[in-house]
Amino acid sequence: MPQNENNIIEMHGITKRFPGVLANENINFSVSCGEIHALLGENGAGKSTLMNILSGLYKPDEGDIFVKGKRIQIGSPRHAIEAGIGMVHQHFRLVENFSVAENITLGMSTPRFRLDMTAIEDEVATLSKKYGLQLDPRAEIWQLSVGEQQRVEIVKMLYRGADVLILDEPTAVLTPQEARELFATLDRMKATGRSIIFITHKLDEVMHVADRVTVLRGGRVAATVNKKDVTSRQLASLMVGKEHSATLPEKDSLHSEPVLTLSGVTAYGDRGTIALDGVSLQVRAGEILGIAGVAGNGQRELTEVITGLRRTHSGTISLHGQNITNKTPLEIIDSGVSYVPEDRYGTGMAPNLSIVDNIILKSYRSPVMSKGPFIDYDAAKRHAKELVERFQVKTAGIHSAARLLSGGNAQKLLLGREISSDPKLLVAAYPTRGLDIGAAEAIRSILVNQRNQGVAILLISEDLDELIRLSDRIAIMFAGKIMGTLNRDEWNIEHIGLLMAGVLDVQDEEALT
C-alpha cells in the first residue's frame, strides 16, 4: 500500500530484467504532488528503464505502482496518459512527415470523427506560447531541428493534460536565459499542482530547480535526498562512486594555418528560406572552435554544407586551401573530414546493424577492409575489436546491434569510428548531449586529445559551460549569421547568451572588431 498520502506516484520494489542484464533491482521511488524530483545516474544506471516502466513502455517483473494512492497496472503509454503520466523521451516519438499539430493530436481518442485542424493549431500555438516553447503548428517535423522537436514532445504532453511530466534532458537545447525561463515554467507548473520528474546530467540545474533528488547507480537507488541537504560535488560522487575531476584543455592556443575556411557561405533550409546568411569562419589545426547558438539558428545547416549533405547557394568552403564547395559526401570524407552528427542513431549510425558493420560504414571500400569486390570481415572484426578496446565501449559483443548500446557507449563508438580515419577536420555536433557525467567526460577527453594532436575541431554545443571549458575560440550564431567570434579573454556567459539571442549593441560591435 502507498506510504504517504501526499505522493502522487509511488513505485515499490520495482525490478526489471533483460537477458543477461538486471536493469532495475528493488527500486523504491516516489513523487509528491507539486514537486520537482530530479533523477540522476550514469548511462546504464537504470533511469530510462525505470521511467519507461512508469510511462508504460515496459512492464516490471516485480513491484507495484501506485498513482494517487491507487494501485494500477500501466500496460501502455496510453494507459499512462490516462493516469496523467507523460514522458518526453530523449529519442523522440514523432512522425516526420506530419505537422507539429498533427503529431500532438496523433492517437488521441477525441475528437472521433472530424478534426478541426485550424482550431487545434490555434490551441497548440497558445499552449506553446504560454510555456515559452515557441513552435509553428503547421511546420512538418522533418523541417525542425532536434531542439524544436523536443519542444513538440513537451507541448504534446501538456496538451494531453499530464499531471506528472517526465522530462529527459529538457534544457539541452536552450540558452542560459531560456533555461531560466523553463525553470520559471516548471515553478508555475509546480504551483498548479503538477509534478515533474527532471532527468538531467547538469548538476547545476539540479541544484537550481529540484526539490528532491534520487540517484541511481548500477540499477539500484544510491540515495534519495533533499536538494537543500547536499552539494553538487556530493551528488557527482553518488553518481559515479567517486569525485569528479574535470579534464581541461591547455590555456594557450596554437597559431597554425587554417584547415577549414568558410567565406560568405549562404545556404537554404528545408523550408526554402535562408538558413546560412553569409557565414565566414576559420578553424585552425590544433584548435577547437566552439559554435554557440540556440537550436534552429543554422547550426545543422552549417554542419551539412561542410560535410556535403546540403548544397551551398553562394560562397566557398575550402579545406587546406582546396575548394570543397558542394563536393559529394564521399569526396569530402576522402578529403579528410569526419563528422559526428547531432542525431547519433538516425544519421550517425545504422542502429539495427551490428557494431562491426557500423564501424566499417565509411571504410568498407578501402583496400584494408576489402578483398576485391568483397568485404574482408576478418579485418573488419579485428578493427572493431581494436576500437571497442581503445575507446572502452561497453558492449555484449561486436556482433550485437548498435541500438543495444547505451547513449554514452554509442557516442564513444561513433566518435572512435570517425577518429580512426585520422581526419584533418572533425565536425562534432552536440557530442555529449544526453550523456551522464562519466560518459560526457570521456567524450570531452577524446576531443581534447585530438585537438592536442593537431586535429582541427568544429564543436557545436548549447552547453556554454562545455564550450568555455573546451574551446580555444567561440563563434556565436543567430538567425544564420555569425554574431561574433570571441577569444578566451573575451568570454562572458551573459554576453554570449545575449549574442545567442541576437542582441548586438554598439559596444559589442566595437569589442568584436
C-alpha positions in Angstrom: 0.0 0.0 0.0 1.2 3.6 -0.5 3.1 5.0 2.4 2.5 8.8 2.0 -0.8 10.3 1.0 1.0 13.4 -0.4 2.7 11.2 -3.0 1.1 11.3 -6.5 3.4 8.5 -7.6 4.9 5.6 -5.6 6.9 2.8 -7.1 7.6 -0.1 -4.7 10.2 -2.8 -5.1 10.5 -2.4 -8.9 12.7 -5.0 -10.6 13.3 -5.4 -14.3 15.4 -8.0 -16.0 16.6 -8.2 -19.6 18.6 -11.2 -21.0 21.9 -11.0 -19.1 21.1 -7.7 -17.5 19.4 -6.7 -14.2 18.4 -3.2 -15.2 16.4 -2.3 -12.0 16.7 -4.0 -8.7 14.2 -3.5 -5.9 13.8 0.2 -6.6 11.6 2.4 -4.4 10.8 5.8 -5.9 8.1 8.4 -5.2 7.0 11.8 -6.4 4.9 14.2 -4.3 2.2 16.5 -5.6 3.6 19.8 -6.8 7.2 18.5 -6.6 10.2 18.7 -9.0 12.1 15.5 -8.5 15.5 15.1 -10.2 16.6 11.6 -11.3 20.4 11.3 -11.7 22.6 8.4 -12.8 25.2 7.4 -15.3 24.2 5.8 -18.6 23.2 2.2 -17.8 22.2 3.1 -14.3 18.6 2.2 -14.9 17.0 5.6 -15.2 15.4 5.1 -18.6 14.2 1.6 -17.7 12.5 2.9 -14.6 10.9 5.8 -16.4 9.9 3.5 -19.3 8.1 1.4 -16.7 6.3 4.4 -15.3 5.3 5.6 -18.7 4.0 2.3 -19.9 6.7 1.1 -22.3 7.9 -1.7 -20.1 6.2 -3.9 -17.5 8.1 -4.6 -14.3 9.0 -8.2 -13.4 8.4 -7.4 -9.8 6.9 -4.5 -7.8 3.9 -2.2 -7.6 3.0 1.2 -8.9 0.5 3.5 -7.1 -1.0 6.6 -8.7 -2.9 8.9 -6.3 -3.0 6.1 -3.8 -4.5 3.6 -6.1 -2.5 0.5 -7.3 -2.6 0.4 -11.1 -1.2 -1.6 -13.9 0.3 0.6 -16.6 0.2 -1.6 -19.7 1.0 1.0 -22.4 1.8 4.7 -22.9 -2.0 5.3 -23.5 -2.7 3.9 -20.0 0.0 6.1 -18.6 -1.5 9.2 -20.2 -5.0 8.2 -18.9 -3.4 8.0 -15.5 -1.9 11.5 -16.0 1.7 10.5 -16.7 3.5 11.7 -19.8 7.2 11.3 -20.8 9.3 13.3 -23.1 11.9 10.8 -24.3 15.5 11.6 -25.2 14.9 10.0 -28.6 11.6 11.5 -29.9 8.4 9.6 -30.8 7.4 11.8 -33.8 6.2 11.2 -37.3 8.5 13.2 -39.6 6.0 13.8 -42.4 3.3 15.0 -40.1 2.9 18.6 -38.9 3.5 19.7 -35.3 -0.2 19.9 -34.6 -0.9 16.5 -36.2 1.8 14.9 -34.1 0.4 16.5 -30.9 -3.1 15.1 -31.6 -1.9 11.7 -33.1 -3.5 8.8 -31.3 -5.9 10.8 -29.2 -9.4 9.4 -28.9 -11.2 12.7 -29.3 -12.5 14.2 -31.5 -13.6 10.9 -33.0 -15.0 11.9 -36.4 -13.8 15.3 -37.6 -10.6 17.2 -36.8 -10.8 21.0 -36.9 -7.1 21.5 -37.6 -7.3 25.2 -37.5 -8.7 25.2 -34.0 -6.2 22.6 -32.9 -3.3 24.7 -34.4 -4.6 27.7 -32.5 -4.7 25.8 -29.3 -1.2 24.4 -29.8 0.2 27.9 -30.6 -1.5 29.3 -27.5 -0.2 26.5 -25.3 3.4 26.6 -26.6 3.4 30.4 -26.1 2.1 30.1 -22.6 5.0 27.9 -21.6 7.7 29.7 -23.6 8.1 26.9 -26.1 7.6 28.7 -29.4 6.5 26.4 -32.3 4.9 26.7 -35.7 1.9 24.3 -35.5 1.9 23.9 -39.3 5.6 23.0 -39.7 6.4 19.4 -40.5 8.7 17.5 -38.1 11.4 16.8 -40.7 11.8 20.5 -41.1 12.6 21.1 -37.4 15.9 20.9 -35.6 16.4 18.4 -32.8 15.8 21.2 -30.3 12.5 22.2 -31.9 11.4 18.6 -32.0 12.0 18.3 -28.3 9.6 21.3 -27.8 7.0 19.4 -29.7 7.2 16.5 -27.4 6.9 18.7 -24.3 3.9 20.6 -25.7 2.3 17.2 -26.7 2.4 16.0 -23.1 1.0 19.3 -21.8 -1.8 19.3 -24.5 -2.8 15.8 -23.3 -3.2 17.0 -19.7 -0.3 15.2 -18.0 -0.3 15.7 -14.2 3.1 14.1 -13.9 5.6 15.2 -16.6 8.8 13.2 -17.1 11.4 15.4 -18.8 14.6 13.8 -20.2 17.3 16.5 -20.7 14.8 19.3 -21.4 17.4 22.1 -21.3 19.9 20.5 -23.7 19.0 22.9 -26.5 18.4 26.2 -24.5 20.5 29.3 -23.8 21.0 30.2 -20.2 18.2 32.8 -20.5 15.8 30.2 -22.0 16.8 27.7 -19.3 15.9 30.2 -16.7 12.5 30.7 -18.4 11.9 27.0 -18.5 12.7 26.8 -14.7 10.2 29.5 -14.2 7.7 27.5 -16.2 8.4 24.4 -14.1 7.8 26.5 -11.0 4.5 27.7 -12.4 3.6 24.0 -13.1 4.6 23.1 -9.6 2.4 25.9 -8.2 -0.6 24.5 -10.0 0.0 21.0 -8.5 1.8 19.4 -11.5 4.7 17.1 -10.6 7.8 16.9 -12.7 10.5 14.2 -12.9 13.5 16.0 -14.2 16.2 13.8 -15.7 19.4 15.7 -16.3 23.2 15.3 -16.2 23.7 19.0 -15.4 24.2 19.2 -11.7 23.8 23.0 -11.5 20.3 22.6 -12.9 19.5 20.1 -10.2 20.8 22.5 -7.5 18.7 25.2 -9.0 15.4 23.6 -9.8 14.9 20.3 -7.9 13.1 19.8 -4.6 14.4 16.2 -4.1 17.0 14.1 -5.9 17.1 10.3 -6.5 20.5 8.9 -7.6 20.6 5.6 -9.4 23.8 3.6 -9.7 24.1 0.1 -11.1 20.3 -0.4 -11.2 19.8 0.4 -7.6 18.9 3.6 -5.6 22.2 5.0 -4.3 20.3 7.8 -2.4 17.2 9.9 -2.3 17.9 13.3 -0.7 16.5 16.8 -0.3 18.3 19.1 -2.6 19.0 21.6 0.2 20.9 18.9 2.1 23.6 18.1 -0.5 26.2 19.8 -2.7 26.7 19.2 -6.4 30.1 17.5 -5.6 28.3 15.0 -3.3 25.8 14.2 -6.0 28.5 13.6 -8.5 30.2 11.3 -6.1 27.0 9.4 -5.6 26.5 9.0 -9.3 29.9 7.7 -10.2 31.1 6.3 -6.9 34.0 8.9 -6.8 34.5 12.6 -7.0 34.5 14.0 -10.5 37.7 15.6 -11.9 37.3 17.7 -15.0 39.6 17.4 -18.0 40.6 20.9 -19.3 42.5 21.9 -22.4 45.7 23.8 -22.3 45.2 27.5 -22.0 47.4 28.6 -24.8 46.0 28.3 -28.3 48.1 27.2 -31.3 48.8 29.7 -34.1 48.8 27.5 -37.2 47.4 27.6 -40.7 43.7 27.4 -41.2 42.4 23.9 -42.0 38.8 24.9 -42.7 37.7 28.2 -44.2 34.2 29.4 -45.0 33.9 32.6 -46.9 30.4 34.3 -47.3 28.6 30.9 -47.3 24.8 31.2 -47.9 22.5 28.1 -47.9 18.8 27.5 -47.8 17.0 25.4 -45.2 14.4 22.7 -45.7 11.6 25.3 -45.8 13.2 27.2 -48.7 14.3 30.2 -46.5 17.9 31.3 -45.9 19.4 29.2 -43.1 23.0 30.4 -43.5 23.5 34.1 -44.3 27.0 35.0 -45.4 28.8 32.8 -42.9 32.6 33.3 -42.7 34.8 31.5 -40.2 38.1 29.6 -39.9 39.2 26.6 -37.9 42.9 26.1 -37.4 45.0 22.9 -36.8 45.1 22.0 -33.2 42.2 24.3 -32.3 38.7 23.7 -31.1 36.3 26.4 -32.4 33.1 26.3 -30.5 29.8 27.3 -32.1 27.2 28.6 -29.6 23.6 29.2 -30.5 20.0 28.2 -29.9 18.8 25.2 -31.9 17.4 26.3 -35.3 19.7 29.2 -35.9 21.7 27.5 -38.7 23.9 25.1 -36.8 22.6 21.9 -38.5 22.8 23.6 -41.9 26.4 24.7 -41.2 27.5 21.1 -40.5 25.6 19.8 -43.5 27.2 22.3 -46.0 30.7 21.4 -44.6 30.1 17.7 -44.9 28.4 17.7 -48.3 24.9 16.9 -47.1 23.4 20.3 -48.1 24.3 22.4 -51.1 25.8 25.9 -50.7 23.9 28.6 -52.6 26.9 31.0 -52.6 30.3 31.4 -51.0 33.2 29.0 -50.8 34.3 26.3 -48.4 38.0 25.2 -48.5 40.0 22.5 -46.7 43.7 23.3 -46.5 43.2 25.7 -49.4 41.4 23.2 -51.6 37.9 24.1 -52.7 35.4 21.5 -51.4 32.2 23.6 -52.0 29.3 21.4 -53.0 31.5 18.3 -53.2 29.8 15.0 -52.5 29.8 13.5 -49.0 32.2 10.7 -50.2 34.6 13.3 -51.8 34.6 15.3 -48.5 35.2 12.1 -46.4 38.1 11.2 -48.7 39.5 14.7 -48.3 39.9 14.2 -44.5 36.6 15.4 -42.9 35.0 13.4 -40.2 31.5 14.1 -38.8 29.7 13.3 -35.5 26.1 14.4 -36.2 23.6 15.6 -33.6 21.3 12.6 -34.3 23.7 9.8 -33.4 21.2 7.0 -34.2 19.3 8.4 -37.2 22.3 9.9 -39.1 25.5 8.7 -37.5 24.7 5.0 -37.2 22.5 2.3 -38.5 21.1 1.1 -35.2 19.8 -2.3 -36.4 23.2 -3.3 -37.9 26.0 -4.8 -35.8 28.8 -2.9 -34.2 31.2 -4.3 -36.8 29.0 -3.1 -39.7 28.7 0.4 -38.1 32.4 0.7 -37.7 33.1 0.0 -41.3 30.3 2.1 -42.8 32.8 4.6 -44.1 35.8 2.4 -44.7 34.5 -0.7 -46.3 35.7 0.5 -49.7 39.3 0.8 -48.5 41.9 -1.9 -49.5 42.4 -2.8 -45.9 38.7 -3.7 -45.5 38.1 -5.4 -48.8 39.2 -8.3 -50.9 38.4 -7.3 -54.5 34.6 -6.7 -54.6 34.0 -8.4 -51.2 34.4 -7.1 -47.6 37.2 -8.7 -45.6 35.2 -9.4 -42.4 38.2 -10.8 -40.6 39.9 -7.4 -41.0 36.7 -5.7 -40.1 36.3 -7.7 -36.9 39.9 -7.0 -35.9 39.4 -3.3 -36.5 36.1 -3.4 -34.5 37.7 -5.1 -31.5 40.6 -2.6 -31.5 38.2 0.4 -31.5 36.0 -1.2 -28.8 39.0 -1.7 -26.6 40.7 1.6 -27.4 37.6 3.7 -26.6 36.3 1.4 -23.8 33.0 0.8 -25.4 30.9 -1.5 -23.1 29.1 -4.0 -25.3 27.8 -7.5 -25.3 29.9 -8.2 -28.3 30.9 -6.7 -31.6 28.2 -8.7 -33.4 25.4 -7.2 -31.3 23.1 -4.5 -32.7 24.3 -0.9 -32.2 20.8 0.0 -30.9 21.5 -2.0 -27.7 24.4 0.3 -26.7 23.8 2.9 -24.0 23.9 6.6 -25.2 27.4 7.1 -23.9 28.8 3.9 -25.4 27.1 4.6 -28.8 28.7 8.0 -28.8 32.1 6.6 -28.0 31.7 4.1 -30.8 30.7 6.8 -33.3 33.5 9.2 -32.3 36.0 6.3 -32.3 35.0 5.4 -35.9 35.4 9.0 -37.1 38.8 9.5 -35.3 40.1 6.2 -36.7 40.3 7.7 -40.2 42.9 10.2 -38.9 40.9 13.3 -40.0 42.2 16.7 -40.8 38.9 18.2 -39.6 36.4 16.8 -37.1 32.9 18.3 -37.1 31.2 17.4 -33.8 27.6 18.4 -33.2 26.3 18.1 -29.6 28.7 15.2 -28.9 27.8 15.0 -25.2 24.0 15.6 -25.4 22.1 13.3 -23.1 25.2 11.7 -21.6 26.0 11.3 -17.9 29.0 12.9 -16.3 31.3 10.0 -16.8 30.4 9.4 -20.4 30.5 13.1 -21.2 33.9 13.5 -19.7 35.2 10.5 -21.7 33.9 12.2 -24.9 35.4 15.5 -23.9 38.8 13.9 -23.2 38.8 12.3 -26.7 38.1 15.7 -28.3 40.8 17.4 -26.3 43.3 14.7 -27.1 42.5 15.0 -30.8 42.9 18.8 -30.6 46.3 18.4 -28.9 47.4 16.0 -31.7 46.7 18.8 -34.2 43.2 18.0 -35.5 41.0 21.0 -36.3 37.7 20.6 -34.4 34.4 22.4 -35.0 32.4 21.8 -31.9 28.7 22.7 -31.8 27.1 22.7 -28.4 24.4 24.6 -26.5 26.1 23.9 -23.2 28.0 27.1 -22.6 30.0 25.6 -19.7 31.2 22.9 -22.1 32.1 25.3 -24.8 34.0 27.5 -22.4 35.9 24.5 -21.0 36.9 23.0 -24.3 37.1 25.8 -26.9 40.0 27.9 -27.9 37.6 30.4 -29.6 33.8 30.6 -29.6 31.7 31.8 -32.6 28.1 32.7 -31.8 25.3 32.1 -34.3 21.9 33.7 -34.6 19.4 33.6 -37.5 22.0 32.0 -39.7 24.7 34.7 -39.1 27.9 34.7 -37.1 27.3 37.4 -34.5 30.9 37.4 -33.4 33.9 35.3 -32.6 35.4 35.6 -29.2 38.8 34.6 -27.8 39.3 33.3 -24.3 40.0 36.7 -22.7 36.6 38.0 -24.1 34.4 35.3 -22.7 31.4 36.0 -20.5 28.4 33.7 -20.3 25.8 36.6 -20.1 27.5 38.3 -23.1 27.5 35.1 -25.1 23.9 34.5 -24.1 22.8 37.9 -25.4 24.6 37.3 -28.7 22.8 34.0 -29.0 19.6 35.9 -28.6 20.5 38.3 -31.4 21.4 41.3 -29.1 24.4 43.2 -30.6 24.8 46.8 -29.5 27.4 49.4 -30.4 29.7 48.5 -27.5 29.5 44.8 -28.5 30.3 45.7 -32.2 33.4 47.6 -31.1 34.6 44.7 -28.9 34.2 42.2 -31.7 36.0 44.2 -34.4 
